[in-house]
Amino acid sequence: MTDDGTAAAAATSTLGYEQARDELIEVVRRLEAGGTTLEESLALWERGEELAKVCRHWLEGARARLDAALARPDGESGAASDG
């Protein structure tokens, strides 16, 4: 028998940034609209937390790539040139 939490985490980790962001927007919309039971609201909240982690992971990765690119000396593009 598989653990539902582990399966959900694995499925969430394969989401791209845009997919996670869009789903998170929908979760927030549903929570703000109300009309859900306490159990449904808690499940939505937990899903939102997972999606926020995915978005944060992608954004931290993008920030690291930008920082690395900005840290390179001027004119260094990663390819050797004989100029």
OpenMM code with the backbone's topology and positions (N, CA, C; nanometers):
from openmm import Vec3, app, unit

residues = "MET THR ASP ASP GLY THR ALA ALA ALA ALA ALA THR SER THR LEU GLY TYR GLU GLN ALA ARG ASP GLU LEU ILE GLU VAL VAL ARG ARG LEU GLU ALA GLY GLY THR THR LEU GLU GLU SER LEU ALA LEU TRP GLU ARG GLY GLU GLU LEU ALA LYS VAL CYS ARG HIS TRP LEU GLU GLY ALA ARG ALA ARG LEU ASP ALA ALA LEU ALA ARG PRO ASP GLY GLU SER GLY ALA ALA SER ASP GLY".split()
positions = [
    Vec3(0.0849, -0.1184, 0.0000),
    Vec3(0.0000, 0.0000, 0.0000),
    Vec3(0.0886, 0.1236, 0.0000),
    Vec3(0.0574, 0.2258, -0.0848),
    Vec3(0.1381, 0.3463, -0.0931),
    Vec3(0.0835, 0.4527, 0.0002),
    Vec3(0.1721, 0.5387, 0.0444),
    Vec3(0.1342, 0.6499, 0.1295),
    Vec3(0.0827, 0.7629, 0.0416),
    Vec3(-0.0413, 0.8071, 0.0645),
    Vec3(-0.1003, 0.9121, -0.0186),
    Vec3(-0.0203, 1.0409, -0.0124),
    Vec3(0.0360, 1.0734, 0.1036),
    Vec3(0.1167, 1.1939, 0.1170),
    Vec3(0.2412, 1.1877, 0.0321),
    Vec3(0.3052, 1.0727, 0.0279),
    Vec3(0.4252, 1.0558, -0.0529),
    Vec3(0.3909, 1.0641, -0.2006),
    Vec3(0.2824, 1.0023, -0.2411),
    Vec3(0.2402, 1.0062, -0.3813),
    Vec3(0.2065, 1.1496, -0.4228),
    Vec3(0.1378, 1.2229, -0.3366),
    Vec3(0.1019, 1.3615, -0.3680),
    Vec3(0.2266, 1.4483, -0.3774),
    Vec3(0.3221, 1.4265, -0.2873),
    Vec3(0.4457, 1.5040, -0.2897),
    Vec3(0.5241, 1.4759, -0.4173),
    Vec3(0.5287, 1.3506, -0.4584),
    Vec3(0.5995, 1.3149, -0.5810),
    Vec3(0.5331, 1.3787, -0.7021),
    Vec3(0.4011, 1.3776, -0.7053),
    Vec3(0.3291, 1.4382, -0.8168),
    Vec3(0.3496, 1.5891, -0.8182),
    Vec3(0.3514, 1.6509, -0.7016),
    Vec3(0.3705, 1.7950, -0.6924),
    Vec3(0.5098, 1.8350, -0.7371),
    Vec3(0.6098, 1.7529, -0.7034),
    Vec3(0.7475, 1.7887, -0.7353),
    Vec3(0.7749, 1.7863, -0.8851),
    Vec3(0.6897, 1.7233, -0.9639),
    Vec3(0.7101, 1.7187, -1.1081),
    Vec3(0.6431, 1.8360, -1.1801),
    Vec3(0.5717, 1.9193, -1.1064),
    Vec3(0.5046, 2.0337, -1.1669),
    Vec3(0.6045, 2.1409, -1.2066),
    Vec3(0.5784, 2.2050, -1.3178),
    Vec3(0.6559, 2.3221, -1.3561),
    Vec3(0.6063, 2.4423, -1.2763),
    Vec3(0.6823, 2.5502, -1.2822),
    Vec3(0.6451, 2.6702, -1.2065),
    Vec3(0.5063, 2.7208, -1.2450),
    Vec3(0.4824, 2.7348, -1.3740),
    Vec3(0.3551, 2.7911, -1.4192),
    Vec3(0.2370, 2.7034, -1.3792),
    Vec3(0.2543, 2.5720, -1.3886),
    Vec3(0.1469, 2.4806, -1.3484),
    Vec3(0.1175, 2.4949, -1.1997),
    Vec3(0.2211, 2.4971, -1.1181),
    Vec3(0.2032, 2.5091, -0.9737),
    Vec3(0.1408, 2.6432, -0.9386),
    Vec3(0.1876, 2.7498, -1.0019),
    Vec3(0.1332, 2.8831, -0.9763),
    Vec3(-0.0152, 2.8901, -1.0118),
    Vec3(-0.0496, 2.8376, -1.1285),
    Vec3(-0.1890, 2.8422, -1.1713),
    Vec3(-0.2794, 2.7621, -1.0775),
    Vec3(-0.2327, 2.6451, -1.0359),
    Vec3(-0.3126, 2.5652, -0.9433),
    Vec3(-0.3230, 2.6346, -0.8074),
    Vec3(-0.2158, 2.6981, -0.7637),
    Vec3(-0.2184, 2.7709, -0.6372),
    Vec3(-0.3182, 2.8861, -0.6428),
    Vec3(-0.3235, 2.9556, -0.7545),
    Vec3(-0.4210, 3.0636, -0.7724),
    Vec3(-0.5626, 3.0088, -0.7585),
    Vec3(-0.5880, 2.8934, -0.8181),
    Vec3(-0.7200, 2.8309, -0.8094),
    Vec3(-0.7522, 2.7894, -0.6663),
    Vec3(-0.6542, 2.7346, -0.5947),
    Vec3(-0.6755, 2.6954, -0.4545),
    Vec3(-0.7131, 2.8175, -0.3719),
    Vec3(-0.6391, 2.9266, -0.3891),
    Vec3(-0.6675, 3.0494, -0.3138),
    Vec3(-0.8061, 3.1017, -0.3484),
    Vec3(-0.8410, 3.0988, -0.4763),
    Vec3(-0.9733, 3.1457, -0.5187),
    Vec3(-1.0831, 3.0664, -0.4502),
    Vec3(-1.0658, 2.9337, -0.4464),
    Vec3(-1.1676, 2.8479, -0.3839),
    Vec3(-1.1768, 2.8728, -0.2337),
    Vec3(-1.0621, 2.8927, -0.1691),
    Vec3(-1.0644, 2.9203, -0.0255),
    Vec3(-1.1306, 3.0546, 0.0032),
    Vec3(-1.1005, 3.1545, -0.0770),
    Vec3(-1.1603, 3.2862, -0.0569),
    Vec3(-1.3094, 3.2875, -0.0851),
    Vec3(-1.3537, 3.2038, -0.1789),
    Vec3(-1.4956, 3.1983, -0.2139),
    Vec3(-1.5786, 3.1374, -0.1016),
    Vec3(-1.5156, 3.0528, -0.0214),
    Vec3(-1.5892, 2.9878, 0.0878),
    Vec3(-1.6820, 2.8805, 0.0340),
    Vec3(-1.7730, 2.8381, 0.1172),
    Vec3(-1.8699, 2.7377, 0.0760),
    Vec3(-1.8180, 2.5957, 0.0817),
    Vec3(-1.6992, 2.5769, 0.1355),
    Vec3(-1.6456, 2.4418, 0.1483),
    Vec3(-1.6529, 2.3992, 0.2947),
    Vec3(-1.6523, 2.2700, 0.3146),
    Vec3(-1.6538, 2.2185, 0.4512),
    Vec3(-1.5166, 2.2434, 0.5148),
    Vec3(-1.5103, 2.2268, 0.6453),
    Vec3(-1.3843, 2.2424, 0.7149),
    Vec3(-1.2807, 2.1450, 0.6593),
    Vec3(-1.3211, 2.0213, 0.6393),
    Vec3(-1.2292, 1.9193, 0.5870),
    Vec3(-1.1786, 1.9572, 0.4473),
    Vec3(-1.2686, 2.0051, 0.3611),
    Vec3(-1.2280, 2.0473, 0.2268),
    Vec3(-1.1335, 2.1676, 0.2335),
    Vec3(-1.1645, 2.2604, 0.3227),
    Vec3(-1.0790, 2.3782, 0.3385),
    Vec3(-0.9399, 2.3395, 0.3851),
    Vec3(-0.9315, 2.2476, 0.4782),
    Vec3(-0.8012, 2.2019, 0.5259),
    Vec3(-0.7227, 2.1331, 0.4148),
    Vec3(-0.7910, 2.0514, 0.3366),
    Vec3(-0.7249, 1.9837, 0.2251),
    Vec3(-0.6742, 2.0854, 0.1226),
    Vec3(-0.7554, 2.1873, 0.0940),
    Vec3(-0.7124, 2.2926, 0.0021),
    Vec3(-0.5918, 2.3679, 0.0577),
    Vec3(-0.5962, 2.3986, 0.1862),
    Vec3(-0.4854, 2.4694, 0.2500),
    Vec3(-0.3564, 2.3880, 0.2374),
    Vec3(-0.3656, 2.2581, 0.2672),
    Vec3(-0.2475, 2.1725, 0.2582),
    Vec3(-0.1942, 2.1665, 0.1151),
    Vec3(-0.2839, 2.1577, 0.0183),
    Vec3(-0.2421, 2.1556, -0.1220),
    Vec3(-0.1760, 2.2886, -0.1578),
    Vec3(-0.2318, 2.3969, -0.1094),
    Vec3(-0.1733, 2.5283, -0.1342),
    Vec3(-0.0324, 2.5392, -0.0784),
    Vec3(-0.0100, 2.4843, 0.0400),
    Vec3(0.1236, 2.4853, 0.1001),
    Vec3(0.2220, 2.4069, 0.0140),
    Vec3(0.1793, 2.2911, -0.0371),
    Vec3(0.2655, 2.2111, -0.1244),
    Vec3(0.2993, 2.2877, -0.2522),
    Vec3(0.1987, 2.3509, -0.3105),
    Vec3(0.2193, 2.4254, -0.4341),
    Vec3(0.3091, 2.5462, -0.4117),
    Vec3(0.2941, 2.6124, -0.2977),
    Vec3(0.3801, 2.7266, -0.2660),
    Vec3(0.5257, 2.6823, -0.2540),
    Vec3(0.5492, 2.5639, -0.1977),
    Vec3(0.6856, 2.5115, -0.1874),
    Vec3(0.7442, 2.4874, -0.3256),
    Vec3(0.6633, 2.4330, -0.4164),
    Vec3(0.7107, 2.4091, -0.5526),
    Vec3(0.7480, 2.5418, -0.6185),
    Vec3(0.6621, 2.6412, -0.6059),
    Vec3(0.6907, 2.7722, -0.6648),
    Vec3(0.8175, 2.8320, -0.6046),
    Vec3(0.8298, 2.8229, -0.4736),
    Vec3(0.9476, 2.8760, -0.4058),
    Vec3(1.0752, 2.8058, -0.4555),
    Vec3(1.0685, 2.6735, -0.4744),
    Vec3(1.1831, 2.5968, -0.5248),
    Vec3(1.2253, 2.6479, -0.6625),
    Vec3(1.1289, 2.6644, -0.7519),
    Vec3(1.1591, 2.7124, -0.8866),
    Vec3(1.2176, 2.8531, -0.8832),
    Vec3(1.1606, 2.9404, -0.7999),
    Vec3(1.2092, 3.0781, -0.7931),
    Vec3(1.3492, 3.0858, -0.7326),
    Vec3(1.3762, 3.0036, -0.6326),
    Vec3(1.5110, 2.9999, -0.5745),
    Vec3(1.6129, 2.9508, -0.6772),
    Vec3(1.5743, 2.8528, -0.7580),
    Vec3(1.6621, 2.8046, -0.8637),
    Vec3(1.6895, 2.9121, -0.9673),
    Vec3(1.5858, 2.9861, -1.0032),
    Vec3(1.6031, 3.0947, -1.1000),
    Vec3(1.6938, 3.2028, -1.0421),
    Vec3(1.6754, 3.2345, -0.9146),
    Vec3(1.7594, 3.3356, -0.8498),
    Vec3(1.9058, 3.2913, -0.8484),
    Vec3(1.9297, 3.1640, -0.8190),
    Vec3(2.0668, 3.1119, -0.8164),
    Vec3(2.1305, 3.1223, -0.9552),
    Vec3(2.0540, 3.0923, -1.0589),
    Vec3(2.1069, 3.1023, -1.1952),
    Vec3(2.1385, 3.2470, -1.2313),
    Vec3(2.0505, 3.3386, -1.1928),
    Vec3(2.0766, 3.4808, -1.2195),
    Vec3(2.1995, 3.5293, -1.1442),
    Vec3(2.2099, 3.4910, -1.0176),
    Vec3(2.3260, 3.5306, -0.9375),
    Vec3(2.4549, 3.4781, -0.9988),
    Vec3(2.4523, 3.3535, -1.0460),
    Vec3(2.5706, 3.2946, -1.1082),
    Vec3(2.6066, 3.3694, -1.2363),
    Vec3(2.5063, 3.4053, -1.3152),
    Vec3(2.5325, 3.4781, -1.4394),
    Vec3(2.5874, 3.6171, -1.4101),
    Vec3(2.5350, 3.6825, -1.3087),
    Vec3(2.5818, 3.8167, -1.2742),
    Vec3(2.7205, 3.8146, -1.2112),
    Vec3(2.7588, 3.7027, -1.1521),
    Vec3(2.8888, 3.6917, -1.0870),
    Vec3(3.0017, 3.6677, -1.1861),
    Vec3(2.9698, 3.6267, -1.3082),
    Vec3(3.0729, 3.6049, -1.4093),
    Vec3(3.1370, 3.7385, -1.4464),
    Vec3(3.2660, 3.7357, -1.4748),
    Vec3(3.3330, 3.8591, -1.5199),
    Vec3(3.2678, 3.9111, -1.6489),
    Vec3(3.2727, 4.0399, -1.6705),
    Vec3(3.2145, 4.1004, -1.7926),
    Vec3(3.2690, 4.0331, -1.9166),
    Vec3(3.1785, 4.0034, -2.0079),
    Vec3(3.2171, 3.9466, -2.1353),
    Vec3(3.2280, 3.7954, -2.1347),
    Vec3(3.2244, 3.7328, -2.0191),
    Vec3(3.2342, 3.5862, -2.0135),
    Vec3(3.0949, 3.5276, -2.0322),
    Vec3(3.0754, 3.4559, -2.1414),
    Vec3(2.9435, 3.3998, -2.1689),
    Vec3(2.9403, 3.2495, -2.1513),
    Vec3(3.0478, 3.1938, -2.1026),
    Vec3(3.0530, 3.0491, -2.0850),
    Vec3(3.1209, 2.9800, -2.2009),
    Vec3(3.1466, 3.0523, -2.3104),
    Vec3(3.2149, 2.9949, -2.4267),
    Vec3(3.3509, 3.0632, -2.4414),
    Vec3(3.4505, 2.9862, -2.4788),
    Vec3(3.5856, 3.0407, -2.4965),
    Vec3(3.5916, 3.1207, -2.6254),
    Vec3(3.6647, 3.2333, -2.6203),
    Vec3(3.6835, 3.3116, -2.7416),
    Vec3(3.8288, 3.3554, -2.7499),
    Vec3(3.8796, 3.3652, -2.8728),
    Vec3(4.0189, 3.4038, -2.8931),
    Vec3(4.0360, 3.5521, -2.9183),
    Vec3(3.9274, 3.6269, -2.9368),
    Vec3(3.9211, 3.7691, -2.9541),
    Vec3(4.0245, 3.8298, -3.0276),
] * unit.nanometer
topology = app.Topology()
chain = topology.addChain("A")
for resn in residues:
    res = topology.addResidue(resn, chain)
    for name in ("N", "CA", "C"):
        topology.addAtom(name, app.Element.getBySymbol(name[0]), res)
